[in-house]
Amino acid sequence: MQISTAGDPDILTDFIVPPNTIPDGNFFTFTGFRVIFSPNNTVSDFKVLKATKVEFPALDGQSVSYAILEFPGGSINPPHTHPRSAELLFTVEGSLQVGFVDTTNKLFTQTLQTGDLFVFPKGLVHFQHNADPQKPALAISAFGSASAGTVSIPSTLFNTTIDDNVLALAFKTDVATIQTLKKGFAPKA
């Protein structure tokens, strides 16, 4: 029997600096979230702004990252997983319906109000939904990994080359239904 785990490695230095970089205060500062506070910031679809080690290299080796989630009225962050981290969601503005499904297929849901926190356990399928069609919602997510990863369930299933017959059998439906679902995930021209 083999056991494997996935997560950020422990580092042997205080921080990791990319080659040819001389760190100063700017290296440890991320300004990518300033756009949220711009008076011109209008969001018509669900939007995620990330601060992972890709966008903010100072996070490499620190086992933490952030995301800002902007939910216009009625929008959804579709079912997804983070294979390398739990997610701690803080509701900054508005209200969100959230939930996750555990490995026994039990659904845990909650309606969050401004100021509420909710934890999504590592690797479990979860979602967030702004059910209010009129008011936006804003949330901040913290992750225990500089690279939590995101696997979108709908996109993974219906925007890849998984055989239509396999999906039809898995969902106990016909190929025509699968093809109709796939059309909704096709790249827009």
Number of C-alpha atoms within 10 A of each C-alpha: 2 3 4 4 6 9 14 18 11 9 12 8 8 8 12 15 16 10 6 6 8 8 13 8 6 9 14 11 11 14 9 12 13 8 11 15 8 9 7 8 8 10 13 11 14 19 16 15 16 18 22 22 20 12 13 18 18 21 24 22 21 18 20 19 23 23 18 20 22 25 29 24 21 17 21 20 19 16 19 20 24 22 18 20 27 20 25 16 23 21 20 17 19 19 24 27 16 21 19 21 17 14 9 6 9 9 12 12 15 12 15 20 16 15 12 15 15 17 15 23 18 16 20 17 23 24 19 24 22 26 19 17 10 9 14 21 24 20 23 20 20 20 23 19 25 26 24 27 15 13 15 17 15 15 16 13 17 21 16 12 8 11 12 18 14 12 18 16 12 9 11 9 12 13 16 12 13 20 14 11 15 17 12 12 15 12 7 6 3
